[in-house]
Amino acid sequence: MKLMQLEERAKRAKAVREERDLLHEMFESDNTGITYNTEDIAGIFRIASSRKARDELNKIEKSEDVTFGRAANNQFALTPDEVHWLCGHFKIPPYSALGKRAFVMNNINLKGGVGKSTSGCMIADGLTKSVDHISKQMRILIIDLDPQGSATKHFLGDFRSAALFQSAITLMASESTDLDLINELSIVKDTSNKNVHIIPCTTDDGFLSEQLSEVAEEQGIEVHEMLYERVIKPVEYQYDVIILDAGPHMDNVLRASIGASDGLLTPIPPKEFDFDSTLKFFERFPDIFTSLIERGYDIERLQFSKVFMNLWKENARSSVSRLYNARAMNELTEIFGESDLISEHLPEEEAYQRCADNQHTIFSMAQSTYGKELGDLIPFNRAKAQATKWLNAVWRTISLAHQKFDSNGGK
């Protein structure tokens, strides 16, 4: 094979990718986004019924001289901004009023393709857009540490300005020790979700992991301290939850992500190969953490290490799938006990993938848009209902741990 052939292939790959991104942009332009009807408003603000919620909104429009959004049938359809306005009207304080530093949660697994990035994006969208959590007005930062850039692709599409930004990895590898560098470089990027920001990552960052050891030694800092000290610490009071999405490699980047984490969350599919690979990862935990502790890591910072079943075969028809489900659940309970096993699982639903293919999650995709463009609403609603149960179980874990923090950042 000649170099010219590889160059031609690269050009064709780029052309196809740009065409796909254009289709995504066209889809996004037609998507009016999530709105909240009177039933949603009743749930968000604990109003007794949809009728009373409608009456309350009509009353507010007259008394406050405001006009809320409406659907084509003239029924209320409020935007997230309008819901946040109502939070102020009803004097519901945002979660940030607690004055705590951000809780740093790490979606972690050394097995690729198990749903780390997808579930992390679902948590970010769910905590900021779902009916159960939108009144908290959560501020979420995703730090993409995986050179594959799945989270970056999800929230930013084809991030063409890669040459103009620095990722968290490049910032850790920088010779500068200026903690204000993160703000000067504006490495934190806005997304289409106003309450979710992201520090992107691209393929180029995959070549920097080994440099971190040299930089750490030169600057008198441990590798496991670099992400927190160089990236998170300058912004930890600007966010409520920071989600780390590291790649499936036991390298310096993953060590830095563990060192910065307040909690570890591991998705585990029940399929034999994925399940077995994940268990091998947990078998290495004592060695991983012993090595970090010997370098000065304080394991007391880590509030929890929990797992949840992902890509669960709901109503599995085949005997093999039923066997995988039963064995996986029994074995996870045996290993982790009920205390470290998230009570709800994420099933293998086509609706999740269809949303992801269009740079959305089940929490950011408008029901009307899904029904019009992507498929049947029955599996969509079923998938969203189960995802909501899972999200609430994850949030209980995070919030209980976060309550231990005082307003000065301690535990």
PAMARPA-919647 format. One record per residue (C-alpha): x negated, y, z negated; chain; residue number from 1. Coordinates in pm, 1 decimal. Layout:
BEGIN
(pt (X Y Z) "A" NUM)
...
end
This chain:
BEGIN
(pt (0.0 0.0 0.0) "A" 1)
(pt (-129.1 346.3 91.4) "A" 2)
(pt (-107.8 667.4 -111.2) "A" 3)
(pt (96.2 827.8 166.2) "A" 4)
(pt (366.7 562.5 119.6) "A" 5)
(pt (387.0 637.6 -253.0) "A" 6)
(pt (411.2 1010.0 -182.6) "A" 7)
(pt (697.1 957.3 63.8) "A" 8)
(pt (877.6 736.0 -186.4) "A" 9)
(pt (834.5 1005.2 -454.8) "A" 10)
(pt (988.2 1267.6 -222.6) "A" 11)
(pt (1288.6 1045.1 -148.8) "A" 12)
(pt (1336.8 971.3 -520.1) "A" 13)
(pt (1333.1 1342.8 -599.0) "A" 14)
(pt (1584.3 1419.9 -322.8) "A" 15)
(pt (1825.8 1151.2 -444.4) "A" 16)
(pt (1788.9 1263.4 -806.8) "A" 17)
(pt (1860.7 1627.0 -717.1) "A" 18)
(pt (2168.4 1519.9 -522.7) "A" 19)
(pt (2294.0 1325.6 -824.7) "A" 20)
(pt (2233.2 1628.5 -1048.7) "A" 21)
(pt (2433.6 1844.9 -809.1) "A" 22)
(pt (2726.0 1604.7 -841.5) "A" 23)
(pt (2699.6 1628.1 -1219.3) "A" 24)
(pt (2705.3 2008.2 -1198.2) "A" 25)
(pt (3015.3 1997.8 -976.8) "A" 26)
(pt (3186.6 1767.0 -1225.6) "A" 27)
(pt (3090.7 1994.3 -1514.4) "A" 28)
(pt (3227.2 2302.7 -1336.1) "A" 29)
(pt (3567.0 2132.5 -1304.3) "A" 30)
(pt (3571.7 2026.5 -1669.8) "A" 31)
(pt (3762.1 2274.2 -1884.1) "A" 32)
(pt (3623.3 2112.4 -2196.5) "A" 33)
(pt (3770.8 1991.2 -2521.5) "A" 34)
(pt (4084.6 2167.3 -2650.9) "A" 35)
(pt (4293.2 2110.5 -2963.2) "A" 36)
(pt (4672.7 2080.3 -2961.8) "A" 37)
(pt (4909.9 2139.9 -3251.5) "A" 38)
(pt (4871.1 1782.1 -3375.3) "A" 39)
(pt (4494.6 1834.6 -3386.6) "A" 40)
(pt (4535.1 2169.8 -3563.9) "A" 41)
(pt (4761.1 2007.8 -3822.2) "A" 42)
(pt (4491.9 1747.9 -3888.6) "A" 43)
(pt (4204.0 1996.3 -3899.8) "A" 44)
(pt (4371.9 2236.6 -4142.3) "A" 45)
(pt (4583.2 1982.6 -4334.0) "A" 46)
(pt (4916.3 2127.1 -4220.3) "A" 47)
(pt (5211.4 1897.6 -4286.2) "A" 48)
(pt (5324.6 1852.0 -3924.4) "A" 49)
(pt (5267.3 1956.7 -3564.6) "A" 50)
(pt (5582.0 2169.7 -3577.2) "A" 51)
(pt (5456.5 2358.5 -3880.6) "A" 52)
(pt (5117.6 2401.0 -3713.2) "A" 53)
(pt (5289.8 2550.1 -3407.3) "A" 54)
(pt (5490.4 2784.6 -3626.6) "A" 55)
(pt (5175.2 2888.8 -3812.6) "A" 56)
(pt (4989.8 2963.8 -3488.1) "A" 57)
(pt (5282.4 3170.9 -3358.0) "A" 58)
(pt (5286.8 3362.9 -3684.6) "A" 59)
(pt (4911.8 3429.5 -3671.3) "A" 60)
(pt (4935.5 3550.5 -3310.6) "A" 61)
(pt (5193.9 3809.8 -3411.5) "A" 62)
(pt (5031.5 3924.6 -3735.1) "A" 63)
(pt (4669.1 3928.1 -3614.2) "A" 64)
(pt (4734.6 4045.5 -3257.1) "A" 65)
(pt (4549.0 3748.4 -3107.3) "A" 66)
(pt (4641.3 3511.7 -2826.9) "A" 67)
(pt (4540.9 3146.6 -2848.7) "A" 68)
(pt (4475.9 2925.3 -2548.8) "A" 69)
(pt (4757.8 2731.4 -2390.8) "A" 70)
(pt (4785.3 2440.8 -2151.5) "A" 71)
(pt (4977.0 2445.5 -1822.6) "A" 72)
(pt (5294.5 2341.2 -2007.4) "A" 73)
(pt (5254.6 2646.4 -2237.6) "A" 74)
(pt (5172.3 2429.6 -2537.9) "A" 75)
(pt (4884.6 2541.3 -2758.6) "A" 76)
(pt (4540.0 2425.5 -2642.9) "A" 77)
(pt (4276.9 2592.5 -2861.5) "A" 78)
(pt (3907.4 2605.0 -2775.3) "A" 79)
(pt (3638.2 2518.0 -3032.0) "A" 80)
(pt (3568.3 2892.5 -3073.3) "A" 81)
(pt (3933.8 2953.6 -3153.6) "A" 82)
(pt (3930.5 2673.3 -3409.9) "A" 83)
(pt (3621.6 2830.2 -3568.9) "A" 84)
(pt (3806.6 3165.0 -3577.1) "A" 85)
(pt (4090.7 2994.2 -3761.0) "A" 86)
(pt (3839.9 2858.7 -4012.8) "A" 87)
(pt (3753.4 3219.0 -4094.9) "A" 88)
(pt (4120.7 3312.2 -4106.4) "A" 89)
(pt (4193.5 3032.0 -4353.2) "A" 90)
(pt (3873.0 3114.0 -4544.5) "A" 91)
(pt (3715.8 2771.4 -4488.8) "A" 92)
(pt (3339.3 2812.6 -4542.3) "A" 93)
(pt (3097.4 2647.5 -4298.5) "A" 94)
(pt (2885.4 2356.9 -4416.5) "A" 95)
(pt (2581.1 2586.1 -4406.7) "A" 96)
(pt (2723.9 2778.8 -4703.2) "A" 97)
(pt (2580.9 2502.5 -4924.3) "A" 98)
(pt (2239.7 2660.3 -4860.1) "A" 99)
(pt (2051.9 2332.2 -4819.5) "A" 100)
(pt (1771.6 2256.7 -4578.2) "A" 101)
(pt (1870.0 2035.7 -4288.6) "A" 102)
(pt (1905.5 1663.6 -4339.3) "A" 103)
(pt (1664.5 1491.3 -4099.1) "A" 104)
(pt (1807.6 1170.4 -3958.6) "A" 105)
(pt (1601.8 940.1 -3739.8) "A" 106)
(pt (1763.6 704.0 -3487.3) "A" 107)
(pt (1495.4 438.7 -3479.2) "A" 108)
(pt (1429.4 99.9 -3320.9) "A" 109)
(pt (1129.7 -49.4 -3141.4) "A" 110)
(pt (1364.4 -225.8 -2900.3) "A" 111)
(pt (1463.7 -13.3 -2601.8) "A" 112)
(pt (1815.3 -9.3 -2460.1) "A" 113)
(pt (1994.3 -58.7 -2791.9) "A" 114)
(pt (2176.4 277.1 -2789.2) "A" 115)
(pt (1952.9 506.0 -2996.5) "A" 116)
(pt (1990.6 810.4 -2772.5) "A" 117)
(pt (2356.9 750.7 -2693.5) "A" 118)
(pt (2456.4 712.2 -3058.3) "A" 119)
(pt (2248.5 1016.1 -3156.8) "A" 120)
(pt (2425.5 1228.6 -2896.2) "A" 121)
(pt (2760.2 1093.3 -3016.4) "A" 122)
(pt (2679.6 1195.7 -3373.3) "A" 123)
(pt (2584.3 1547.5 -3259.4) "A" 124)
(pt (2900.4 1595.3 -3053.2) "A" 125)
(pt (3121.4 1421.6 -3308.4) "A" 126)
(pt (3009.0 1633.5 -3603.9) "A" 127)
(pt (3069.7 1952.6 -3405.2) "A" 128)
(pt (3377.4 1870.9 -3195.3) "A" 129)
(pt (3583.8 1593.5 -3353.1) "A" 130)
(pt (3906.2 1678.8 -3534.6) "A" 131)
(pt (3766.9 1537.5 -3859.2) "A" 132)
(pt (3455.2 1757.1 -3861.4) "A" 133)
(pt (3493.8 2070.7 -3646.7) "A" 134)
(pt (3600.3 2283.8 -3945.4) "A" 135)
(pt (3254.4 2229.5 -4097.9) "A" 136)
(pt (3104.7 2433.5 -3810.6) "A" 137)
(pt (2795.3 2214.7 -3829.8) "A" 138)
(pt (2468.8 2330.9 -3674.1) "A" 139)
(pt (2284.8 2038.4 -3515.9) "A" 140)
(pt (1932.4 2021.9 -3373.6) "A" 141)
(pt (1822.8 1723.2 -3167.7) "A" 142)
(pt (1447.2 1673.6 -3137.3) "A" 143)
(pt (1380.6 1449.4 -2839.5) "A" 144)
(pt (1056.0 1260.1 -2898.8) "A" 145)
(pt (1105.6 996.0 -2630.1) "A" 146)
(pt (918.0 1066.9 -2303.2) "A" 147)
(pt (1202.4 891.6 -2126.1) "A" 148)
(pt (1403.4 1202.3 -2218.7) "A" 149)
(pt (1748.8 1041.9 -2244.9) "A" 150)
(pt (1880.1 1296.5 -2496.3) "A" 151)
(pt (1727.2 1580.2 -2292.1) "A" 152)
(pt (1892.4 1451.3 -1976.1) "A" 153)
(pt (2223.2 1417.2 -2156.7) "A" 154)
(pt (2235.6 1774.0 -2285.4) "A" 155)
(pt (2030.8 1962.6 -2027.1) "A" 156)
(pt (2061.4 1762.7 -1706.9) "A" 157)
(pt (1761.7 1789.4 -1476.1) "A" 158)
(pt (1538.9 2009.5 -1690.0) "A" 159)
(pt (1338.3 2165.4 -1408.2) "A" 160)
(pt (1160.7 2423.8 -1625.7) "A" 161)
(pt (941.0 2159.5 -1791.7) "A" 162)
(pt (628.1 2358.9 -1706.6) "A" 163)
(pt (766.9 2657.7 -1898.0) "A" 164)
(pt (833.9 2493.9 -2232.7) "A" 165)
(pt (658.0 2298.1 -2503.1) "A" 166)
(pt (813.5 1995.3 -2660.3) "A" 167)
(pt (781.4 1894.2 -3024.2) "A" 168)
(pt (504.0 1657.0 -2919.4) "A" 169)
(pt (306.5 1926.0 -2735.1) "A" 170)
(pt (354.5 2158.6 -3031.7) "A" 171)
(pt (215.4 1895.2 -3268.4) "A" 172)
(pt (-80.7 1845.7 -3036.3) "A" 173)
(pt (-143.9 2221.1 -3008.0) "A" 174)
(pt (-464.9 2368.8 -3144.1) "A" 175)
(pt (-266.4 2652.6 -3297.3) "A" 176)
(pt (-157.2 2621.3 -3661.3) "A" 177)
(pt (82.7 2919.1 -3647.7) "A" 178)
(pt (413.9 2804.5 -3796.3) "A" 179)
(pt (596.4 3083.2 -3609.9) "A" 180)
(pt (486.7 2934.8 -3277.6) "A" 181)
(pt (810.7 2740.1 -3251.2) "A" 182)
(pt (1009.0 3064.6 -3235.0) "A" 183)
(pt (761.3 3248.1 -3012.6) "A" 184)
(pt (772.2 2972.9 -2751.7) "A" 185)
(pt (1151.1 2938.6 -2773.3) "A" 186)
(pt (1115.6 2563.4 -2748.2) "A" 187)
(pt (1463.8 2521.6 -2893.9) "A" 188)
(pt (1713.0 2515.5 -2606.9) "A" 189)
(pt (2085.4 2587.7 -2602.7) "A" 190)
(pt (2324.6 2323.5 -2471.3) "A" 191)
(pt (2680.2 2342.5 -2339.9) "A" 192)
(pt (2785.7 2265.7 -2698.3) "A" 193)
(pt (2728.6 2593.2 -2883.9) "A" 194)
(pt (2670.1 2414.5 -3213.4) "A" 195)
(pt (2408.4 2174.2 -3074.9) "A" 196)
(pt (2053.5 2277.3 -2980.9) "A" 197)
(pt (1777.6 2055.1 -2850.3) "A" 198)
(pt (1399.6 2048.6 -2830.7) "A" 199)
(pt (1347.6 1866.0 -2499.4) "A" 200)
(pt (1097.8 1597.9 -2406.1) "A" 201)
(pt (973.1 1485.9 -2065.6) "A" 202)
(pt (754.9 1213.0 -1919.2) "A" 203)
(pt (441.3 1427.4 -1953.2) "A" 204)
(pt (467.6 1402.8 -2332.2) "A" 205)
(pt (402.9 1029.1 -2317.2) "A" 206)
(pt (31.2 1091.8 -2273.3) "A" 207)
(pt (-17.5 1299.0 -2589.3) "A" 208)
(pt (42.5 1049.4 -2868.8) "A" 209)
(pt (-320.3 940.6 -2904.6) "A" 210)
(pt (-437.0 1304.2 -2924.2) "A" 211)
(pt (-239.5 1358.5 -3244.3) "A" 212)
(pt (-494.2 1168.0 -3453.5) "A" 213)
(pt (-777.6 1392.7 -3335.8) "A" 214)
(pt (-575.9 1712.2 -3383.4) "A" 215)
(pt (-464.7 1601.5 -3730.5) "A" 216)
(pt (-822.9 1528.5 -3836.6) "A" 217)
(pt (-949.3 1861.3 -3701.8) "A" 218)
(pt (-676.6 2054.7 -3882.9) "A" 219)
(pt (-687.0 1862.0 -4210.0) "A" 220)
(pt (-334.0 1726.3 -4185.2) "A" 221)
(pt (-199.8 1370.9 -4176.9) "A" 222)
(pt (-21.7 1247.8 -3865.2) "A" 223)
(pt (291.1 1166.2 -4064.2) "A" 224)
(pt (309.3 1530.3 -4179.5) "A" 225)
(pt (275.3 1689.0 -3835.6) "A" 226)
(pt (635.7 1686.8 -3712.8) "A" 227)
(pt (776.8 1823.0 -4035.5) "A" 228)
(pt (508.1 2084.7 -4097.0) "A" 229)
(pt (460.5 2201.2 -3736.9) "A" 230)
(pt (814.7 2177.7 -3594.4) "A" 231)
(pt (1088.6 2118.8 -3850.5) "A" 232)
(pt (980.5 2329.8 -4148.3) "A" 233)
(pt (1004.3 2666.1 -3963.3) "A" 234)
(pt (1369.5 2599.6 -3867.2) "A" 235)
(pt (1504.7 2364.3 -4134.8) "A" 236)
(pt (1737.5 2627.0 -4284.8) "A" 237)
(pt (1879.8 2717.0 -3944.5) "A" 238)
(pt (2045.9 2376.0 -3910.4) "A" 239)
(pt (2255.5 2138.0 -4117.7) "A" 240)
(pt (2147.5 1811.7 -3955.6) "A" 241)
(pt (1839.6 1742.7 -3743.0) "A" 242)
(pt (1849.7 1425.2 -3533.5) "A" 243)
(pt (1522.3 1268.1 -3422.1) "A" 244)
(pt (1519.2 1048.5 -3112.4) "A" 245)
(pt (1180.5 876.3 -3088.4) "A" 246)
(pt (1075.2 626.8 -2823.4) "A" 247)
(pt (1045.1 250.3 -2878.4) "A" 248)
(pt (671.1 256.8 -2944.5) "A" 249)
(pt (481.7 214.0 -3271.0) "A" 250)
(pt (254.6 511.7 -3204.6) "A" 251)
(pt (159.8 840.7 -3369.7) "A" 252)
(pt (480.8 1008.9 -3255.9) "A" 253)
(pt (692.3 745.4 -3429.6) "A" 254)
(pt (476.2 772.6 -3743.4) "A" 255)
(pt (527.3 1149.4 -3742.3) "A" 256)
(pt (901.7 1102.0 -3700.0) "A" 257)
(pt (918.2 860.6 -3994.4) "A" 258)
(pt (718.7 1102.6 -4208.2) "A" 259)
(pt (970.9 1379.2 -4136.2) "A" 260)
(pt (1281.9 1166.8 -4194.7) "A" 261)
(pt (1528.3 1182.8 -4480.3) "A" 262)
(pt (1719.7 884.2 -4344.9) "A" 263)
(pt (1670.6 607.7 -4087.7) "A" 264)
(pt (1958.7 474.8 -3880.2) "A" 265)
(pt (1905.8 168.5 -3661.2) "A" 266)
(pt (2151.9 44.9 -3396.8) "A" 267)
(pt (2147.8 -332.6 -3352.0) "A" 268)
(pt (2328.1 -514.9 -3069.0) "A" 269)
(pt (2444.7 -868.3 -3153.2) "A" 270)
(pt (2292.9 -1018.9 -2837.4) "A" 271)
(pt (2024.9 -1271.1 -2925.8) "A" 272)
(pt (1723.0 -1101.1 -2764.9) "A" 273)
(pt (1804.4 -750.0 -2889.9) "A" 274)
(pt (1893.0 -877.1 -3235.3) "A" 275)
(pt (1577.1 -1085.3 -3269.3) "A" 276)
(pt (1354.3 -798.7 -3152.0) "A" 277)
(pt (1510.2 -564.9 -3405.1) "A" 278)
(pt (1456.3 -809.5 -3690.0) "A" 279)
(pt (1089.4 -832.9 -3592.8) "A" 280)
(pt (1075.5 -453.2 -3624.6) "A" 281)
(pt (1210.5 -472.6 -3979.7) "A" 282)
(pt (961.3 -745.2 -4063.4) "A" 283)
(pt (689.4 -487.0 -3990.7) "A" 284)
(pt (840.2 -219.4 -4217.6) "A" 285)
(pt (628.6 -309.7 -4524.9) "A" 286)
(pt (308.1 -280.0 -4321.3) "A" 287)
(pt (421.5 44.1 -4155.3) "A" 288)
(pt (514.1 213.4 -4481.4) "A" 289)
(pt (214.8 76.4 -4673.6) "A" 290)
(pt (-11.4 232.2 -4411.6) "A" 291)
(pt (171.0 565.5 -4442.5) "A" 292)
(pt (164.5 559.2 -4823.9) "A" 293)
(pt (-210.1 496.5 -4818.5) "A" 294)
(pt (-238.1 819.5 -4616.7) "A" 295)
(pt (-38.0 1017.5 -4873.5) "A" 296)
(pt (319.9 965.6 -4752.9) "A" 297)
(pt (582.5 1003.1 -5026.7) "A" 298)
(pt (836.8 727.5 -4968.3) "A" 299)
(pt (1070.7 892.6 -5220.6) "A" 300)
(pt (1161.3 1139.0 -4945.0) "A" 301)
(pt (1336.9 861.5 -4756.1) "A" 302)
(pt (1694.0 850.6 -4884.0) "A" 303)
(pt (1812.2 549.6 -4686.6) "A" 304)
(pt (1735.0 302.1 -4410.3) "A" 305)
(pt (2063.1 168.4 -4274.1) "A" 306)
(pt (2179.5 -24.8 -3971.7) "A" 307)
(pt (2497.0 -51.1 -3769.7) "A" 308)
(pt (2619.8 -295.7 -3509.8) "A" 309)
(pt (2614.0 -143.7 -3162.7) "A" 310)
(pt (2747.6 -283.6 -2833.7) "A" 311)
(pt (2969.8 -512.2 -3037.0) "A" 312)
(pt (3182.4 -744.2 -2822.2) "A" 313)
(pt (3529.9 -643.4 -2933.6) "A" 314)
(pt (3785.3 -925.4 -2889.4) "A" 315)
(pt (3511.8 -1138.2 -2735.2) "A" 316)
(pt (3659.5 -1398.7 -2502.3) "A" 317)
(pt (3356.4 -1615.4 -2442.4) "A" 318)
(pt (3244.4 -1857.9 -2710.0) "A" 319)
(pt (2886.9 -1729.2 -2671.8) "A" 320)
(pt (2988.9 -1370.0 -2747.8) "A" 321)
(pt (3194.7 -1481.7 -3047.1) "A" 322)
(pt (2897.2 -1680.2 -3172.5) "A" 323)
(pt (2663.8 -1378.7 -3134.3) "A" 324)
(pt (2911.8 -1159.0 -3322.4) "A" 325)
(pt (2959.6 -1399.4 -3610.3) "A" 326)
(pt (2592.0 -1485.4 -3651.6) "A" 327)
(pt (2478.6 -1124.2 -3625.0) "A" 328)
(pt (2727.7 -997.2 -3882.4) "A" 329)
(pt (2651.3 -1277.0 -4128.3) "A" 330)
(pt (2276.7 -1233.2 -4090.8) "A" 331)
(pt (2287.9 -853.4 -4118.3) "A" 332)
(pt (2492.3 -882.0 -4436.6) "A" 333)
(pt (2240.5 -1134.0 -4571.4) "A" 334)
(pt (1942.6 -908.6 -4489.4) "A" 335)
(pt (2075.1 -563.7 -4572.5) "A" 336)
(pt (2365.2 -629.1 -4804.2) "A" 337)
(pt (2681.2 -421.3 -4781.9) "A" 338)
(pt (2504.4 -112.5 -4917.9) "A" 339)
(pt (2265.7 -71.2 -4622.6) "A" 340)
(pt (2502.2 -185.6 -4348.8) "A" 341)
(pt (2723.6 87.5 -4198.7) "A" 342)
(pt (3076.7 -41.2 -4245.4) "A" 343)
(pt (3194.8 43.4 -3892.1) "A" 344)
(pt (3046.8 -65.9 -3560.7) "A" 345)
(pt (3039.4 73.9 -3207.0) "A" 346)
(pt (3198.2 -169.4 -2961.8) "A" 347)
(pt (3082.9 -225.6 -2607.7) "A" 348)
(pt (3333.6 -1.4 -2429.0) "A" 349)
(pt (3319.0 108.2 -2066.2) "A" 350)
(pt (3457.8 446.7 -2167.5) "A" 351)
(pt (3134.9 529.3 -2354.5) "A" 352)
(pt (2927.3 455.6 -2044.8) "A" 353)
(pt (3157.3 646.9 -1811.6) "A" 354)
(pt (3132.3 951.5 -2035.8) "A" 355)
(pt (2753.2 914.8 -2055.6) "A" 356)
(pt (2725.3 886.2 -1676.8) "A" 357)
(pt (2876.3 1235.0 -1660.7) "A" 358)
(pt (2658.2 1382.5 -1936.6) "A" 359)
(pt (2928.1 1361.3 -2202.9) "A" 360)
(pt (3011.7 1156.0 -2506.2) "A" 361)
(pt (3353.2 1029.9 -2605.7) "A" 362)
(pt (3371.7 1336.1 -2835.9) "A" 363)
(pt (3286.8 1597.7 -2572.9) "A" 364)
(pt (3489.1 1458.0 -2283.0) "A" 365)
(pt (3835.9 1613.3 -2246.4) "A" 366)
(pt (4105.1 1346.9 -2244.4) "A" 367)
(pt (4276.6 1507.9 -1946.7) "A" 368)
(pt (3953.6 1516.9 -1747.2) "A" 369)
(pt (3878.2 1152.8 -1822.0) "A" 370)
(pt (4226.8 1046.5 -1716.3) "A" 371)
(pt (4208.0 1249.8 -1396.7) "A" 372)
(pt (3851.1 1174.0 -1291.0) "A" 373)
(pt (3724.1 859.5 -1460.0) "A" 374)
(pt (3983.3 603.6 -1560.0) "A" 375)
(pt (4266.0 471.6 -1772.9) "A" 376)
(pt (4334.7 661.0 -2095.8) "A" 377)
(pt (4428.5 351.6 -2295.3) "A" 378)
(pt (4068.0 220.5 -2324.7) "A" 379)
(pt (3946.2 581.0 -2364.7) "A" 380)
(pt (4172.7 640.2 -2663.9) "A" 381)
(pt (4084.5 301.8 -2811.0) "A" 382)
(pt (3713.2 373.2 -2775.2) "A" 383)
(pt (3748.6 719.2 -2928.1) "A" 384)
(pt (3945.8 586.6 -3225.4) "A" 385)
(pt (3675.3 330.4 -3308.6) "A" 386)
(pt (3395.9 583.3 -3248.1) "A" 387)
(pt (3569.1 819.1 -3491.9) "A" 388)
(pt (3573.3 550.2 -3762.8) "A" 389)
(pt (3204.6 482.6 -3699.3) "A" 390)
(pt (3116.2 853.8 -3702.6) "A" 391)
(pt (3295.5 905.7 -4033.8) "A" 392)
(pt (3107.3 611.5 -4186.7) "A" 393)
(pt (2777.1 756.4 -4066.5) "A" 394)
(pt (2869.1 1099.6 -4200.6) "A" 395)
(pt (2953.6 956.0 -4542.3) "A" 396)
(pt (2604.1 811.2 -4556.3) "A" 397)
(pt (2440.4 1141.1 -4454.4) "A" 398)
(pt (2653.1 1366.1 -4674.3) "A" 399)
(pt (2607.5 1155.2 -4987.7) "A" 400)
(pt (2230.8 1171.4 -4940.9) "A" 401)
(pt (2238.9 1541.7 -4853.0) "A" 402)
(pt (2427.6 1623.2 -5172.1) "A" 403)
(pt (2113.0 1529.9 -5365.7) "A" 404)
(pt (1924.9 1822.3 -5209.6) "A" 405)
(pt (1920.0 2149.4 -5399.4) "A" 406)
(pt (1934.6 2492.0 -5232.5) "A" 407)
(pt (1554.9 2514.0 -5243.2) "A" 408)
(pt (1510.8 2206.8 -5026.6) "A" 409)
(pt (1435.5 1956.6 -5300.5) "A" 410)
(pt (1616.9 1630.9 -5361.9) "A" 411)
end
